[in-house]
Amino acid sequence: MDDATTSTDIRLREGSSIAQRLVMSAFAAAVALCFTPGLFTHDTLEIVISVVALLVGAGFVVGIMLAPAVVWIITANEILIGRQSPFGKLRTRIVAKDDIAALQVPGSKRVKARFQLVFTLTSGERLTSPPISDVTHVHDTVARIAAQFEVPNVEEPVNPLDASNPEMHLGEPLEAFPVRDIRIVALIAIALSAVPYATKLWRGWPPSHVDILLLPLGALAAFAVYRYANLVTGAFWVIRPSDIRVERLWGDGTPRTDHIEGPDVKTITVDRRGRSEDEHCIVTIRTRSGQRFRSPRIGSRVEARAVGTEIVRRLGIPAESDRI
């Protein structure tokens, strides 16, 4: 269940689906099983490492599979909280309107476009809700809840992706790496590639083909760092009512700016770029000229879909191009 925008209730949900749990559990189990050959050796250290790896892997699998799903239903007079483990019973709790004394909306330190409701009850207890999935309407959601529960002095969250902003910001403004730092990293790459060769010469041993091969590879790595380091700074998107300004850096640190308008968009999709759909989803725009623009990381698929929907609305992207 997601945030309801067409009904009087607000619904918030947290917890992975069974399919996601199985995928993550299988990955953790596969990594742990890679250490099983060490159990059949006579080396005590390898046996200890294998046992520890298997125990850690089993712990991850159990933690992933047993993590509870939490649902909040916020009505005009109360909050209904449901909590259920995959193999347990549904536990519910009702928080009445009169029991709520204060409301805060802290942002996430890990994912900037993520906000949760923190209610302080008259008893002093603090309750933290699942994340607000529609990250483009956080201000409206918070104002609505504060009004219906009559909670005073609620500080408005700073949300760069809120639809009420004239400009929505994705990512952080870019700055080129200092030239001094780039040179230091390039020198380190050269030094590391020369260590095996220098060690062999120092000990009076003939360098192997691998040692000799590392020297030009180190030089190439140093050149790549010096020439292209700033390409890894990513992108900064400024989403305006009629276009998107995409700011990036060339390898030498000079700025590059592209503009995307509605008629230029061939397709707009929400994609996963990372380990999970809970934190590593982005918006991808393909233009009719063949260019592809990937946004900075947004968060979960639901959060990225909300941002993509707002982009479609602002740019007037036609329905046939919308793959969200």
VEXDREN-2710 file (C-alpha; in Angstrom, 1 decimal):
% VEXDREN-2710
k/r/px/py/pz
1/MET/0.0/0.0/0.0
2/ASP/1.2/3.5/-0.9
3/ASP/0.4/7.0/0.1
4/ALA/-3.2/7.6/-0.9
5/THR/-3.8/10.9/-2.8
6/THR/-7.4/10.3/-3.8
7/SER/-8.9/9.2/-0.4
8/THR/-9.0/10.7/3.0
9/ASP/-6.6/8.1/4.4
10/ILE/-2.8/8.2/4.1
11/ARG/-1.2/4.8/3.8
12/LEU/2.5/4.2/4.4
13/ARG/4.3/0.8/4.0
14/GLU/7.7/-0.6/4.8
15/GLY/9.0/-4.0/4.0
16/SER/10.3/-6.0/1.0
17/SER/8.1/-8.3/-1.0
18/ILE/8.6/-12.1/-0.8
19/ALA/10.3/-12.1/-4.2
20/GLN/12.8/-9.4/-3.1
21/ARG/13.5/-11.3/0.1
22/LEU/14.2/-14.5/-1.8
23/VAL/16.6/-12.8/-4.2
24/MET/18.5/-11.1/-1.4
25/SER/18.6/-14.3/0.6
26/ALA/19.9/-16.3/-2.3
27/PHE/22.7/-13.8/-2.9
28/ALA/23.7/-13.8/0.7
29/ALA/23.7/-17.6/0.8
30/ALA/25.7/-17.9/-2.5
31/VAL/28.4/-15.6/-1.1
32/ALA/28.5/-17.6/2.1
33/LEU/28.7/-20.9/0.3
34/CYS/31.8/-19.7/-1.6
35/PHE/33.7/-20.2/1.6
36/THR/32.7/-23.8/2.2
37/PRO/35.8/-25.4/0.5
38/GLY/37.8/-24.1/3.5
39/LEU/35.9/-26.5/5.7
40/PHE/37.6/-29.5/4.0
41/THR/41.2/-28.3/4.5
42/HIS/43.6/-29.0/7.3
43/ASP/44.4/-25.3/7.8
44/THR/42.9/-24.1/11.0
45/LEU/42.7/-20.5/9.8
46/GLU/40.8/-21.4/6.7
47/ILE/38.3/-23.5/8.7
48/VAL/37.7/-20.6/11.1
49/ILE/37.2/-18.2/8.2
50/SER/34.8/-20.5/6.5
51/VAL/32.7/-21.1/9.7
52/VAL/32.5/-17.4/10.4
53/ALA/31.5/-16.7/6.8
54/LEU/28.8/-19.3/6.9
55/LEU/27.5/-18.0/10.2
56/VAL/27.4/-14.4/8.9
57/GLY/25.6/-15.6/5.8
58/ALA/23.1/-17.5/7.7
59/GLY/22.5/-14.5/9.9
60/PHE/21.9/-12.3/6.9
61/VAL/19.4/-14.9/5.4
62/VAL/17.5/-15.1/8.7
63/GLY/17.4/-11.4/9.2
64/ILE/16.2/-10.8/5.6
65/MET/13.5/-13.4/5.8
66/LEU/12.2/-12.5/9.2
67/ALA/12.2/-8.7/8.8
68/PRO/8.6/-7.5/9.5
69/ALA/6.3/-5.7/7.1
70/VAL/4.9/-2.5/8.6
71/VAL/1.8/-0.6/7.5
72/TRP/0.4/2.7/8.8
73/ILE/-3.1/3.9/8.0
74/ILE/-3.5/7.6/9.0
75/THR/-7.1/8.7/9.2
76/ALA/-8.6/11.9/10.4
77/ASN/-8.9/10.7/14.1
78/GLU/-6.4/8.0/14.6
79/ILE/-3.4/6.0/13.3
80/LEU/-3.7/2.3/12.7
81/ILE/-0.4/0.5/12.8
82/GLY/-0.1/-3.1/11.5
83/ARG/3.1/-5.1/11.9
84/GLN/3.5/-8.7/10.6
85/SER/6.5/-11.0/10.3
86/PRO/6.5/-13.5/7.3
87/PHE/5.7/-16.4/9.6
88/GLY/3.9/-14.6/12.4
89/LYS/0.5/-13.1/13.2
90/LEU/-0.6/-9.6/12.4
91/ARG/-0.2/-7.3/15.4
92/THR/-2.2/-4.0/15.3
93/ARG/-2.2/-0.9/17.4
94/ILE/-4.4/2.2/17.4
95/VAL/-3.1/5.6/18.3
96/ALA/-5.9/8.1/19.0
97/LYS/-5.7/11.8/17.9
98/ASP/-5.7/13.0/21.5
99/ASP/-2.6/10.9/22.3
100/ILE/-0.4/12.8/19.9
101/ALA/1.6/15.7/21.3
102/ALA/4.1/16.6/18.6
103/LEU/5.2/15.8/15.1
104/GLN/8.6/15.9/13.4
105/VAL/9.7/15.0/9.9
106/PRO/13.4/14.3/9.8
107/GLY/15.1/13.5/6.6
108/SER/17.2/10.4/6.0
109/LYS/21.0/10.8/6.3
110/ARG/21.5/8.0/3.8
111/VAL/18.9/8.9/1.2
112/LYS/18.1/12.6/1.0
113/ALA/14.8/12.2/-0.8
114/ARG/13.3/10.1/2.0
115/PHE/11.2/11.4/4.9
116/GLN/9.5/9.7/7.9
117/LEU/6.9/11.0/10.4
118/VAL/8.0/10.9/14.0
119/PHE/5.1/11.3/16.4
120/THR/5.7/12.1/20.1
121/LEU/2.8/10.8/22.3
122/THR/1.6/12.4/25.5
123/SER/3.2/9.5/27.3
124/GLY/6.6/10.5/25.9
125/GLU/6.8/7.5/23.5
126/ARG/8.1/8.2/20.0
127/LEU/6.7/6.4/17.0
128/THR/8.5/6.5/13.6
129/SER/6.4/5.8/10.5
130/PRO/7.5/4.1/7.3
131/PRO/8.9/6.5/4.6
132/ILE/6.6/8.8/2.7
133/SER/6.6/7.2/-0.7
134/ASP/5.3/10.2/-2.7
135/VAL/8.4/12.3/-2.1
136/THR/7.2/15.0/-4.5
137/HIS/4.3/16.0/-2.1
138/VAL/6.0/15.8/1.3
139/HIS/5.0/19.4/2.2
140/ASP/1.3/18.8/1.4
141/THR/1.3/15.4/3.3
142/VAL/2.9/16.9/6.4
143/ALA/0.6/20.0/6.4
144/ARG/-2.5/17.8/6.0
145/ILE/-1.5/15.5/8.9
146/ALA/-0.5/18.4/11.2
147/ALA/-3.9/20.1/10.5
148/GLN/-6.1/17.0/11.1
149/PHE/-4.2/16.1/14.3
150/GLU/-4.0/19.7/15.4
151/VAL/-0.3/19.5/16.0
152/PRO/1.3/23.0/16.4
153/ASN/4.7/24.2/15.3
154/VAL/5.6/21.5/12.9
155/GLU/8.8/22.4/11.1
156/GLU/8.5/22.1/7.3
157/PRO/11.0/19.6/5.9
158/VAL/13.6/20.7/3.4
159/ASN/12.7/18.7/0.3
160/PRO/14.6/19.4/-2.9
161/LEU/12.2/17.2/-4.8
162/ASP/8.9/18.7/-3.7
163/ALA/6.5/19.6/-6.4
164/SER/5.8/22.9/-4.7
165/ASN/9.4/24.1/-5.6
166/PRO/9.8/26.0/-8.8
167/GLU/12.9/23.9/-9.4
168/MET/13.4/20.3/-8.2
169/HIS/16.9/19.3/-7.6
170/LEU/18.3/15.8/-8.1
171/GLY/21.8/15.2/-6.7
172/GLU/24.3/17.8/-5.5
173/PRO/25.9/20.7/-7.4
174/LEU/29.1/19.5/-8.9
175/GLU/32.7/20.5/-8.1
176/ALA/35.8/19.4/-9.9
177/PHE/38.4/17.5/-7.9
178/PRO/41.4/19.6/-6.9
179/VAL/44.3/19.1/-9.4
180/ARG/46.6/18.4/-6.5
181/ASP/44.5/15.4/-5.4
182/ILE/44.3/14.0/-8.9
183/ARG/48.0/14.2/-9.3
184/ILE/48.5/12.4/-5.9
185/VAL/46.2/9.6/-7.0
186/ALA/47.9/9.3/-10.3
187/LEU/51.3/9.1/-8.6
188/ILE/50.0/6.4/-6.3
189/ALA/48.8/4.3/-9.3
190/ILE/52.3/4.5/-10.8
191/ALA/54.0/3.7/-7.5
192/LEU/51.8/0.7/-6.9
193/SER/52.4/-0.7/-10.4
194/ALA/56.2/-0.3/-9.9
195/VAL/56.4/-2.0/-6.4
196/PRO/56.6/-5.6/-7.7
197/TYR/59.3/-4.7/-10.3
198/ALA/61.3/-2.6/-7.8
199/THR/61.1/-5.3/-5.2
200/LYS/62.5/-7.9/-7.5
201/LEU/65.4/-5.7/-8.5
202/TRP/66.1/-4.8/-4.9
203/ARG/66.3/-8.5/-4.0
204/GLY/68.4/-9.3/-7.0
205/TRP/65.7/-11.5/-8.6
206/PRO/64.8/-11.3/-12.3
207/PRO/61.4/-9.5/-12.9
208/SER/58.7/-11.7/-14.3
209/HIS/56.6/-10.9/-17.4
210/VAL/53.8/-9.8/-15.0
211/ASP/56.0/-7.4/-13.2
212/ILE/57.1/-5.8/-16.5
213/LEU/53.5/-5.7/-17.7
214/LEU/52.3/-3.8/-14.6
215/LEU/54.6/-0.8/-15.5
216/PRO/52.7/0.3/-18.6
217/LEU/49.4/-0.6/-17.0
218/GLY/50.2/1.7/-14.1
219/ALA/51.1/4.5/-16.5
220/LEU/47.8/4.0/-18.3
221/ALA/45.9/4.0/-15.0
222/ALA/47.7/7.2/-14.0
223/PHE/46.8/8.8/-17.3
224/ALA/43.2/7.7/-17.0
225/VAL/43.0/9.2/-13.5
226/TYR/44.6/12.5/-14.6
227/ARG/42.5/12.8/-17.7
228/TYR/39.1/11.4/-16.7
229/ALA/38.8/11.6/-12.9
230/ASN/36.0/14.3/-13.0
231/LEU/33.8/12.1/-15.1
232/VAL/32.9/10.1/-12.0
233/THR/31.4/13.1/-10.2
234/GLY/28.0/12.2/-11.7
235/ALA/25.3/14.6/-12.7
236/PHE/23.1/17.3/-11.1
237/TRP/19.5/17.6/-12.4
238/VAL/17.5/20.8/-12.2
239/ILE/13.9/20.0/-13.1
240/ARG/11.9/23.1/-14.2
241/PRO/8.4/23.4/-15.4
242/SER/9.4/23.2/-19.1
243/ASP/12.8/21.5/-19.2
244/ILE/15.5/19.7/-17.3
245/ARG/19.0/21.1/-17.0
246/VAL/21.6/18.4/-16.7
247/GLU/24.9/19.6/-15.3
248/ARG/28.0/17.4/-15.7
249/LEU/31.8/17.8/-15.8
250/TRP/34.2/16.9/-18.6
251/GLY/37.3/14.9/-17.7
252/ASP/39.3/18.1/-17.3
253/GLY/36.8/19.6/-14.9
254/THR/35.1/22.1/-17.3
255/PRO/31.3/22.2/-16.9
256/ARG/28.9/20.6/-19.4
257/THR/25.3/21.5/-19.6
258/ASP/22.5/19.7/-21.5
259/HIS/18.8/20.6/-21.7
260/ILE/15.9/18.1/-22.1
261/GLU/12.5/19.3/-23.2
262/GLY/9.3/17.3/-23.4
263/PRO/9.3/16.9/-27.3
264/ASP/12.9/15.6/-27.1
265/VAL/12.0/12.6/-24.9
266/LYS/11.6/9.3/-26.6
267/THR/11.1/7.2/-23.4
268/ILE/11.2/7.8/-19.7
269/THR/11.6/4.8/-17.4
270/VAL/12.5/4.0/-13.8
271/ASP/15.5/1.6/-13.5
272/ARG/17.5/0.0/-10.8
273/ARG/21.1/0.8/-10.7
274/GLY/22.6/-1.0/-7.8
275/ARG/22.0/-3.8/-5.3
276/SER/18.4/-3.4/-4.4
277/GLU/15.1/-1.7/-5.4
278/ASP/14.9/-0.1/-1.9
279/GLU/17.7/2.4/-2.3
280/HIS/19.2/2.3/-5.8
281/CYS/16.5/3.3/-8.3
282/ILE/16.9/6.1/-10.8
283/VAL/15.0/7.8/-13.7
284/THR/16.4/7.2/-17.2
285/ILE/15.5/9.5/-20.1
286/ARG/16.2/8.5/-23.7
287/THR/16.0/11.3/-26.2
288/ARG/15.0/11.1/-29.9
289/SER/18.6/12.0/-30.8
290/GLY/19.8/8.8/-29.2
291/GLN/21.2/10.3/-26.0
292/ARG/20.5/8.6/-22.6
293/PHE/20.4/10.5/-19.4
294/ARG/20.5/8.7/-16.0
295/SER/19.5/10.7/-13.0
296/PRO/21.4/10.7/-9.7
297/ARG/20.2/8.0/-7.3
298/ILE/16.7/8.7/-5.9
299/GLY/15.8/5.9/-3.6
300/SER/13.2/3.1/-3.7
301/ARG/11.3/2.2/-6.9
302/VAL/8.1/3.9/-5.4
303/GLU/10.0/7.1/-4.7
304/ALA/11.7/7.1/-8.1
305/ARG/8.3/6.5/-9.8
306/ALA/6.9/9.6/-7.9
307/VAL/9.8/11.7/-9.2
308/GLY/9.3/10.3/-12.7
309/THR/5.6/11.1/-12.7
310/GLU/6.3/14.7/-11.7
311/ILE/8.9/15.0/-14.5
312/VAL/6.2/13.7/-17.0
313/ARG/3.8/16.3/-15.7
314/ARG/6.2/19.2/-15.8
315/LEU/7.6/18.5/-19.2
316/GLY/4.3/17.4/-20.8
317/ILE/5.8/14.1/-21.9
318/PRO/3.2/12.3/-24.1
319/ALA/1.7/9.0/-22.9
320/GLU/3.4/6.9/-25.5
321/SER/6.8/7.9/-24.2
322/ASP/5.9/7.2/-20.5
323/ARG/7.2/3.8/-19.4
324/ILE/6.9/4.6/-15.7
END
